[in-house]
Amino acid sequence: MSLNGFQLLRPRTVSDAVTLLSKHAPALTLAEPNTKLARGGVQILAGGTDLVPSMGQKLFEPDYVLDIRGIGELRGIRELPDGGVEIGALTTLTEVERSPLITDRFRVLHEAVKTVASPVIRNQATLGGNLCLDTRCLWYNQSLAWRKSCGFCIKKDGDLCHVAPGGTKCWAAFSADTPPALLCLGAEVEIAGPGGARRAAVSELYTNVGDGRIRLAKNEIVTRVFLPSASAGMRGAYLKLRMRGSIDYPLAGVAVAFHANGHIEHPRVALTAVNPAPLLVKGTDRLLGGKSTAAVAELAEQVADAAARTAKPLTTSALTPEYRREMIRVFTRRALLAALVENFQRRGR
């Protein structure tokens, strides 16, 4: 698939990147869907593993591509004085996967990262790019000719959502692997803009609307991810459903994390690929918090039911919504037990 012509911009600092974004991006408020204006303007290139194929499908037709790979300050993993960890947005998923800090202290993120696509793609893809991944749908992620034959869709060039024809909302699913793990860890992101840098919880980054997925103005950029010291040592697991054993995006994913020392503390469960945003499952702390680790297996079914109620999968993929919702229930049980086994193994060392 050929790409339309564009001008490549290569900033060397975050400040330069923000300046170029402000110059070339349309003026938008945070509430306006950003993918509806994908023709013209500017798109940010980090790893490029999602953007470049989408440009080939004519889902994005920018006049400018802002290549931020030359901004060295956005790379690397650094331990903070309080025991937390800072990860640059341009840090590759391979670097995150292989980091001893992440593997030993933030296990659920390690488990999620190692499932992304394939080793070759993880060598190129970045953590910031995975956080900002475009939402996906069977009716959207197609060639221009395919989409034109269907009259396009509400997310791109049309006015109808084929998934929910009676509504006005885009239900394209957010299908990245790392955000649910970061939600479980209570992570924050740093966002740079014309007014300087601001920090926000990962949970505040997403809108739960398929065609305006993230709360970023067109002249803002995600620069860093912060893992809090309070989440260090959490036991965790991540499980995903996909068509093939590798490469594919998740069609349902569950992340689980908790502290355990005889009792469960701060338990969290988060979902991906079954809603237009990654979401924490409400009520998890009420069901598991303060309970004995021995009771987790008994309570897992109740948590799994809560997760299944949180999931709102529609016909955005080749698998049925009913099957994907049921797999959320299955994976929640399995992830809880896997995290519990990991806890026992570590205590026995």
C-alpha positions, 0 to 999 in steps of 0.5 A: 500500500502506497503512502501519500506525500508528506513533509517529514519534520525531525525535532531534537528536543521536546520543546521543538516538537511542541512548537512544530505541533502547534504550528502545523496541527489544527486548533482543537480542544481536548474534547474534539475527536482527533481521528476525524481530522486525520486528513491534513495536519500532522501525525507523530511518528515514534516506533511507526508500527501502527501509524505507517500501516494506517497511513497505507490504508489511508486512515491517516493522510497527514501533510506533516509527519513529526518524527520524534525518534531523535529526541534522546531525552525520551529514552531509557528507564530510570529508578527514582529516589523514592523507589518508583521508576520513570520510563521515557515514552520512546523506550522500546517495548523490548527494553521494557521487557528486558529491564530487571527493574520492571521484571522484578518489581512491576511484574504485570507490566513485564507480562503485558509487554512480552505479549505484544506482537512479535520480537521484531515489532517490540524492537521498534515499537515504543511504550508511549506509542502503545499508550496512544495506539489508535482504536481498532474495528473490523469496519475501520481497519481496512483498505480505502476501497473496502471502506468506500464499498461500505459507505465508510464509518463514523470514525473515518469519512462516514456518519454511521457506526456499523457496529451500533447503527442506532447510535451516534458513538464510535465503538472501535475498541482500544486494543493495546496491551500495556495500558491495563497493566499500567492502570493496575500499577496506578501509573502516571504519564507526563504530557508536554505542551505549550504551557509546559509539562503536566502529569495525569493518571493513565486512567485520565488519558482515555475518553472511552469514545472510539473516534476521540480516544485520548485526552491530548490536544494536537499540540501535546505529546506524551513524554514519560511514564511513571510507576509509583513506588507504592506499586513496586513488588505487586504480584501480577499477571496478564492474559490475552485472547487473539486469533494467532499465538503471536503478532495479533492485537488482543481481542480481549485482555485482562491484567491483574495486580495486588500486594500479598503478604498473607492478605490481599492489598490494593487488588486491581483488575483492568481490561483491554480490547473490549471497550473503547478505552482500557478500564479498571474493574470497579469493586475489585477492592471490595471483593478481594481487599483484606482477604486471605490469600487462601481465599482468592481461588474461592473469590475469583469467580465473583471478580470474574463476574464483575470483569465480565459486566465491565466488558462491553464488546461489540462486533468490532472483530471477527470473534463474537462479542459473547465469546470475548466477554466469556473469555474476559471471565475465564482470563480474570480467574486464570490471571488471579490464580497465576498472580497468586502462584507467583506470590507463593513462588517468590515467598519460597525463594 
